[in-house]
Amino acid sequence: TISVAMRGLQGLPLMLLNIQPAAAAFCHCEPFPPAPTNQGAPPPAGSAPLRFVMQFESSGKWPADLEAVGALKAAFYLKMAALLEETSNIHAEASRHALYVQCDGFTFVGLIRHDQELPLLRASGRTAAAAAMRRATLLATRHTAAMSTVAAEYPAFGATVRLCRRWAHSQLLSASLPAELIDLLVAHVFASPAARPPATALLGLLRFLQLLQRHDFAAEPLLLPLEAPLSAEAKAAARSAFERARASPGGGPAVYIATDVEPEGGDADAERQAAANGDDGAEATGDGAGGGGSGVGSLRASSWATAERPTPLLVRRVRGLAAAAARVLLAALSPPAGGGDAAAEAAAEAATADEADAAVAAAVLPAFLPALQEFDALLELEPRRLPRRAMQLDAAGGKAAAPPKAKAFANLQHGQIASGVGDDAVAALVARLEARHGGVALFFFDELGGGQIAIKWRPRCFLPAPWRPAEAQGRLLLERVAPPEAPAAGKKALRGTSAEKAAVLGATSWLLPNVPELLEDMCAMSDGLVRRARLVQAAPPARR
């Protein structure tokens, strides 16, 4: 309905060419799709945005200045919102950055994609903003289309992706493992010719965990052809590209997935192509057939995995978590030889299907519980401030908190349906914590209603450091009991001792992180979102 109404708008300066979905809910990958609300009411708190991308016909009237491009896009949003309300009786609102349209109780968020905006951002040195815009527009539409194709071919794909996303979030990996990367890994589970596609979501989850556990991401690329069969030449080319990435400074992405969904390659490849072409022609094709000479069946590194996220250390942790969860699933779903299985027997003895589902859920629930004892500290969040509290995983197997009820009546004042779309207070807090204390600690959280932010201190930060005024904030000054011994005359320094290490050993005072002060500062940064901070007590060693 929205697409038809928008394509029929009269009075726009340019013709609207494409309207493409760009959200996980459109390809059956969203664990909790937004629920409908009353007309004029905002969507439920914490709802995932239903984004779509619009593209207008090319024109020389587009300005060559970033501020002017942003102003022109805002003018398009205002004009389209007014025309939709006048001609189609569809409630629409506009902001400087998006168009909000409400239809059948669902709020959709529209973004305009202008091909020349990306090279303008890169030319101005704003590479991070260019990469974020590229993911939100070009890559999001291609990813949604590719996952929709896989979901149409394999009936269990959508449920498997939602379950795998739920598992990753429950392990507090929301800030570390991109959701789109999980989609590609699950797509490999279904599209791989090595085994038959899973027929159920639980079997798909088990295969996904086994893939994470067994595949050597540091030494082998993961090949995922979705649009065309893979030839031997394409495999060799993908392998060569992987080896070049590993030999480059930084070693490339820790999870290297080679896919034909992105013909121009990852962010770094796209920037090199744009610089070589002098424009953004490699990305101007909305059908994904471009790519600077990449032929049918060629594979390029996916942009959803970067050198920063996930890191090699995190990949090793994910492999360990996947191995532990796979053992739980195998024990719950496959009865051991020579004996019965408790979960299978309980499901068989259940009187109804609901009781059988509850028995299986209780058996596999331990695979989703996070190992909080492995962290150093926890920031416990205020439950009433959590927008997604209804999505919280209950360790006791009971019912989660009821979602907030929509208002019975809502007026149609502007600014209502756009309020809170895509907002996540916990994710915003984690971003602030990483910006301020990322050099001291790693932060983990569950964006699907998780009740805590887990903290893991960086071990290197607890090594003694010489006193420097610029680094004294949040640290303890420790005076040495005995002054350092000066080396004897003519005696050489210890072999292998660097200048930095010698400065530490020869310092009269050392700096160490002040953990209580750091935790207090983190609580103050939360603006009331954090209820309290506590240290995680290590389990006592087992007696022999």
N, C-alpha and C positions, 0 to 999 in steps of 0.2 A: 504494500500500500504506500509506504513512504517513498520507495523507489519510483513508482508510477507517478506519484504526486510531484516529486522533485524533477523528474524528467519532463513533466508537462508545464513547468513554470514558464511564464511569459514575462519578459521585461528585464531579463538578466543581460548584462553587457556581452557575455560570452556563452557559448553553448556548453551545456554539461554533457561530457562524453561518457564517463565511467563512474559508477557507484559500486564499490567493492567492500565486502565485509572484512573486518580486521580485528576480530575478537575470538577468544577461545570458545565462547558460547555458540558461535555460528558453526563450529566444526566438532561439536559434541565433546570438547576437551575441558570445559569449565567444571570444576568439582561442585560448585554451588552457583548455578545460574541465578540471576536476579529474579525476584518474584514481582508480579505486577502490582501496581498501586492504584489508588483512585485518581481520577483525572485531575491534573493540576498539583498533585502531591509529589514530593520528592521521592526518589527511590529509597528502598531500605538502606539503613546505614551500613557501610562497608560493602555494598554491592559492586560487583565487577562491572566496569563500563562496557556498554555495547557499542563499540566504535565501528565506524565505516569511513571510508576514504573517498573523496570526490576529486575528479580531475576534469578540468575544463579544456576547451580547445586551445591550441597554441595561438599566441598573438604577440605582436611586437609592442603592444601597449603596456605590457608588464614592465614595471620599473626595474632598474639595475641596482637599487639600493635596498638593503635588508629592512630598514625601518619603513620604507615606502611599501615594500612587499607585504610586511605585516599589517600595515594600515589598510592596504587594498583587500587583503584577505578578510579583515574584520568588517570592511564595508560589504563584502559579499555575504558574510554571515548575517549581517543586519538585514540586507535586502531579501535574502532567502527566507529568513524567519518571518518577515512581514508578509511576503507573498504567500507562504504556506498558510498563515492564519487567514488571509483574505480570501484565497481561492479554494483551499481544501479543508478549511475548518480544522486544521491540525495545530495543536498547541506547540509552539516553537519559541525558543529563546536563543539569544546570541550573546557571545562574549568576544573578547579580543582574540581568543585562541581557538574557539570551537563553536559549532552549532548544535544546540540541544533540541531534540524533537521527541515528543511524547505521543505514542500511538498504542492503543489497547492496553494502557497502563504501564508500558515499558518505555524507558527513557534511553534514547539513542544519542550517541555523540559523534558528530561529523567533523572530519578534518579535511582541509583542502591541500592537495599535493601539487606543488608547483615545481617543475623539473629544474628550473634555474636557481632555486633557493639553496639547494645543496652545494653547488659550486661557489655560490656567494659566501656561504658559511665557511667553506674550506679556505677560500681566498682571504677571508678576514682572520684566519687562524683559529676559528672556533670549531676545531675538529670534533670535540666531544659533543657539542650541540648538533653538528652535522650527523654524527653516528646515531644519536638518539632520534633525530627526525627520520633518518633512513629506516630505522627499526620500526618506528611508529606508523610509517606510511607504506613505503615500498615493500619492506620485508614482511611486515605484518599481513598485508594482503596476499602475498605469495604463500606465506606459511599457512594462512587460513585456507586458501584454495587447495594446497597440497594435502593438508590433513583432512579436509572434506572428502577428497578423492579416496584417501586410504580408508576413511570411515565408511564410505559407500561400498567399498569392496570387501571389507572385513567387518561383520556385524559386531564382534566383541571389541573392536578397537576403541570406541569411545568410552565404554565402561572401564576398559583397562587403563587408558590414559588418566581418567579421573581418579582411579584407585592408586595409580603410581604417583600422581601429583599429591594425593592425600598422604601417602607414605613419606614422600620427600619433605613435605611441610611438617609432618608430625615429628620428623627427626631434626627439626629446627634448622632446615637448610633453605629457608625462603630467601634469605639474602645472599646465598652462595651458589645455588643451582638454578639457572634460569628455567622457567616453566617450559619454554619452547624447546629447550634442549631435551627435556624429558619426553616431549612429544616425538622428537626425532628418534630417540632411543627406542621408544615403544614401536614406532613405525618400522624400525629395523627388525624388531622381534617378529613382526607380522610379515614383512616383505622378504625376509631372509629365506633363500632356498634351502638352507641347511636343515630346516625342520618344518613340520606342518604348522600352519598358523594356529594360535591358541583359540579354543572354542568358548572359553569362559574368561571372565575378568580375573578370577583368582589364579588360573593357570597363566594368564598373561602377566600378572604381577610376579609370579614365580620366575617366569622366563626373563622378565626385566631385571630382577634381582640377580639372577645367574649371569646375565650379560654384564652387569656392573662388576660382579665378583670375578669373572673369568677373563674378560677381555683386557689385554695389556695396552692401555691407552697411550703409554709412553713410547711403545715400540711399534704399534700397528695402528693404521688409520681405520676408521669405521666407514665402510662404503655403503651409501644409501641412494641407489638410483630409484627415483619415483616417477619420472616422466618418460623414460626410454630404457630399453635393455642395455646392459653394460657389456661393452666389448673388451677384448684383451688389451687393446691399445688404451682405452679409457682407464682401465685398472692400472696399467703401467704408468700412465701420466699422473694419476692420483697418487700413486706411491712415490713418484719422483717429487711431486709438490709437497708431500708430507715430509720427505727427507730434507728438502730445502728449508721447510719451516722449522724442523728440529735443529738444523745446523745454523739457523739465523740467531742473532742476539735475542735472548729471552726464550728461545725454543718454541715459539708459537703457542697456540692454545693447548692446554693440558688435555682436553677432550677434542680430538680432531675428527670431525664428522664431515666426510666429503659427500656433497649432495648436488644434484642437478637443479634444485629449486632456485639457487642463486647463481646464474651463469657468470656474473662478474666477480664472484668470490666474496670473501669476507670484507670487513671494513678497510683493512689495509690494502687489499687487492683493488677494491673499488676506488680508493684514493689514488693509487698509482695509475689506474686506467683513466681516471678523470684528468690527472695531470698530463698523461700522454696524449689524450684526445683534445685537451684544451676546453672540454665542455663536459656535460654529464650525459652524453649520448648513450653510454652503456646502461644507464638506469632509466632512460626515457621510455623504454618499451615496457608497457604494463603487462604484456603477456608472458614475460620471462624468457623470450626467445633471443634477446640480445646477449651481449657479453664479450665484446671485443675479440671475436674470432673463435669462441668456444663452440664446438659443434655439438650435434645431437649425441647424447649419451656421455658428455664430458662432465666431470665432477669438480667442484670447488669447495674449499673449506667454508663451513657454515659460520655466519656472523654471530649466532646465538652463543657460541663458545669463544671467549677471548682469552688473551694471556692473563688478564686480571681475574676473570671469573669463569669457571672455577679454577682455583690454583692447584698445582700438583699435590700439595699437602692435603687439600680438601678432597681431591680425587682418591687419595689413599684412605682417608677416613670414610668416604662413601663406600669404598670397596669393603671395608670392614663391617660397616653397618649393614650393607646388602648381604654379606655372608651370614651374619647373625640372624637377620630377618628371614633369609631363605631356609635356614635350619628350622626355624619356628614353623614356617609354612609347610615344609616337608613333613614335619612331625605331626602337624594337625590334619593334613589332607591325605597322607598315604599311610595306611596302617602298617606297622612293622611286621616282618615275617614271623610267623609262628604265634601271633597273638593279636588281640583286638586293639583298636584305637579308641580312646575315650571320646574324642570328638565325633568319630564316625558312629560309634555305638549310641551316643546321645542323639545324633541327628536321625539315626534309624528308628530309635524308640520314640521320637517326637510324634505327638498326636496330630499336629498341624504343620503346614509349611512354614508358618511364622516361627514356630518353636524350633524347627530344623534350621532355619536361617539364623536364629539367635544362638543356637548351639555352635554353628560354624563360626559365627562372628566372635563368640567368646573364645574359641580356640585360636583364632588368628589375631586377636587383639594384642597380645604381647609383642607381635612384630611391629606394631605401630607406636609403641610406647617409647619415648626418648630416654636415653641413658643419661639422666641428669647427674649421676654420680661422677661422670667423667669430666665435668666442668669444675671451674674453680669458684665461681660465684654466680648468684642468680639475682636478677632484678624482678621481683614479683610485682605484677601489674594490678591496678585497681580494676576489679571485674566490671564495675558500672561504667568505666570509661572505655571499655573494649567495644568497638563497633561491630565486631564479628563474634561476639560471645556465643551466639546461638550455634556457630559452627565448631565450637570447641570439642575436642575429643575427650570423652569421659573415660578415665582409666578404670572406673568401677563398672562400666558397661551399662550405666543408667542413661536416662534421657538428659540431653543438654538443656541449657536454659532456653526458654521460649523466645523466639525472635520478637522484636518490638512490633506492636500492632500498628497498622496504618490508620491515619485519621479517618473518621467516618465522612467528614466533609472537608473540602479544601477549595479555597478560592483560586482563581486563575490569575493571580498577581505574578508579574514577571520576577524572576529570581528564585522561584520555588523549585522547579524541576532540575535546575542546574546545581542546587546546593548539595555538597557532599559526594558528588559523583566521582568515584575512583579514589576518594580520600582514605588514607590509612595512617592513623596517628602513630601506630607502633612502628611501621616502616619508616615514617619520617623521623621518629626518635632514634631509631637505629642508624639512620644516615647521619644524624647530628653526632651521635656517639662515635661513629667511625671517623668522622672528620676531626673530632677533637681528641679522641683517645685511641685512634686506630693504631698508633705506633706502640701502644702498651698492651692492647688486648684485642682479641677477636670476639665478635658478637654474633649470636645465633638466635633466631626466633622463628615462631610458627605464625605465618600471616593468617591462617584460618582459625582465628580465635585463641591462639596460644596464650597462656596465662603468665608467661615469664620470658625474660630475655636472658639467655645463658652467656656467661663470660668465660673466656679462656685466656689466661695471661700468656703473653709471649715470653718464652723462657729467657731469651737473650736480654730482655729488659731487667731481669733480676740479677744479672751479673754486675759486680761492683764497677762503678764508673767514677772517674775523677770529678771533683767538684767543679762545676761551671755555673756561673750565675744564670745564664740563659736557659739552663736545663733544670733549675732547682724547683720549679713549680710542680707540686704533686709528688715530691720526693722527700725522703728522709736523709738527713746529713749524719753520717756515722763517723765518729773520730776513731782512729786506730789506737788500740791500747798501747802498742809498742811501735815506735817509729820505724820506718823501713830501714833495713841495713844498706848502707852504701857499699857498692862493689869495691873490692880491694883494688889498690893501685895497680894498674897494668892488667887487671883481670878482665877478660872479655865477657860480654853479656851472654846469657844462656843461648845456646843454639836454637834457632827457630823462634826467638822472641822478637816480635815486631815492635815498632816504635809505640803503637797504641797500647799494646800489652805492657810494655815497659812503663808507660805513663801511669797505667792503672796500678801496677805493682809498687811503683814508687810514690804513690800519692799518700799524703798524710790523713786524708779523709775521703770517704766514699759516699756516693749517692745511690740510694735504692728506692724503688717505688713505694710511696706511702699509700698502702691499700685502703685503709679507712677513709682517707681524704679523697681518693679517687672515687670510691663508691658514693661518698656523700655528694661529690660534684655531679656524678651521673644522676643521682636522684633529683638534685636541684634542677638539672637540665630538663627533666621530664615534665615540669609544670603540673605536677600532681598525678601524672599517669602511673608513675612507679609508687607502689604502696610501701615497700620496704626493700632493702638489699640485705642479703645474707650470704655468708660463705658456705661452701659445700664441704661438709666433713668427709674426709676419706674413710672408706670402710676399713675396719681393723684387719690386719693380716690374719689369715687362717692359721690355726694352731696345727702343728704337725704331731 
